Amino acid sequence: MPKQPVRVHIFNQSYTLLADGDPGEVEMVAHEIDELMSNIASRAGTGDSTRVAVLACLHLADKLRSTEAQLRSIEDKSSRIAGLLERALDDAQLENV
């Protein structure tokens, strides 16, 4: 599928992005970024787009790190559960022999 141009507006700036998949997904992400930057600008009391963009990046990086930590925790728990299930199945097979 060829890339499709998608026009989005983020923090009072227009951008044309190339979407690999659903252009609606790109528009949704752009809208979320626009809202995040607008919220940061209103709380920080600044319209400096570079400062707002850096603060938004820091916020998103923190969110990403937190999500990655949660994912690692889930993967560890899944691994332990899989091990317990394997042992239980092995024990059940030995009892049936």
C-alpha positions as CSV (number, residue, x, y, z in Angstrom):
1,M,0.0,0.0,0.0
2,P,1.5,3.3,-1.0
3,K,2.0,6.0,1.6
4,Q,-0.8,8.6,1.7
5,P,-0.3,12.3,2.5
6,V,-2.2,13.4,5.6
7,R,-2.6,17.1,6.5
8,V,-2.6,17.7,10.3
9,H,-2.5,20.7,12.6
10,I,-0.4,20.6,15.7
11,F,0.0,23.6,18.0
12,N,-1.1,26.1,15.4
13,Q,1.2,24.7,12.7
14,S,0.2,22.6,9.6
15,Y,2.1,19.5,8.6
16,T,1.7,17.1,5.7
17,L,2.7,13.6,6.9
18,L,3.0,10.4,4.9
19,A,0.8,7.6,6.4
20,D,1.8,4.0,5.9
21,G,-1.6,2.7,7.2
22,D,-4.8,4.3,8.2
23,P,-4.7,8.1,7.7
24,G,-7.3,8.3,10.5
25,E,-4.7,6.9,13.0
26,V,-2.2,9.6,12.0
27,E,-4.9,12.3,12.4
28,M,-5.9,10.9,15.9
29,V,-2.3,10.9,17.1
30,A,-1.8,14.4,15.8
31,H,-4.9,15.5,17.6
32,E,-3.6,14.0,20.9
33,I,-0.3,15.7,20.5
34,D,-2.0,19.0,19.7
35,E,-4.1,18.6,22.9
36,L,-1.1,17.7,25.0
37,M,0.9,20.7,23.7
38,S,-2.0,23.1,24.2
39,N,-2.5,21.8,27.8
40,I,1.2,22.2,28.5
41,A,1.2,25.7,27.1
42,S,-1.7,26.8,29.2
43,R,-0.2,25.3,32.4
44,A,3.3,26.6,31.7
45,G,2.0,30.0,30.7
46,T,4.2,30.1,27.6
47,G,3.5,30.1,23.9
48,D,7.1,29.2,23.0
49,S,6.6,26.3,20.7
50,T,10.1,24.9,21.2
51,R,9.7,24.8,25.0
52,V,6.2,23.3,24.8
53,A,7.5,20.7,22.3
54,V,10.4,19.7,24.6
55,L,8.0,19.5,27.6
56,A,5.6,17.3,25.6
57,C,8.5,15.1,24.6
58,L,9.6,14.7,28.2
59,H,6.0,13.9,29.2
60,L,5.7,11.2,26.4
61,A,9.2,9.8,27.2
62,D,8.1,9.4,30.8
63,K,4.9,7.8,29.8
64,L,6.8,5.4,27.5
65,R,9.2,4.4,30.2
66,S,6.4,3.7,32.6
67,T,4.5,1.6,30.0
68,E,7.7,-0.3,29.2
69,A,8.2,-1.1,32.9
70,Q,4.6,-2.3,33.1
71,L,5.1,-4.5,30.0
72,R,8.3,-6.0,31.5
73,S,6.3,-6.8,34.7
74,I,3.5,-8.4,32.7
75,E,6.0,-10.4,30.7
76,D,7.7,-11.7,33.9
77,K,4.4,-12.7,35.4
78,S,3.4,-14.4,32.1
79,S,6.7,-16.3,32.0
80,R,6.2,-17.5,35.6
81,I,2.6,-18.5,34.9
82,A,3.7,-20.4,31.8
83,G,6.3,-22.2,33.8
84,L,3.8,-23.2,36.5
85,L,1.4,-24.5,33.8
86,E,4.1,-26.5,32.2
87,R,5.1,-28.1,35.5
88,A,1.4,-28.8,36.3
89,L,0.9,-30.4,32.9
90,D,4.1,-32.5,33.3
91,D,3.0,-33.6,36.8
92,A,-0.5,-34.5,35.4
93,Q,1.1,-36.5,32.6
94,L,3.4,-38.4,35.1
95,E,0.3,-39.3,37.2
96,N,-1.4,-40.7,34.1
97,V,1.5,-42.9,33.2
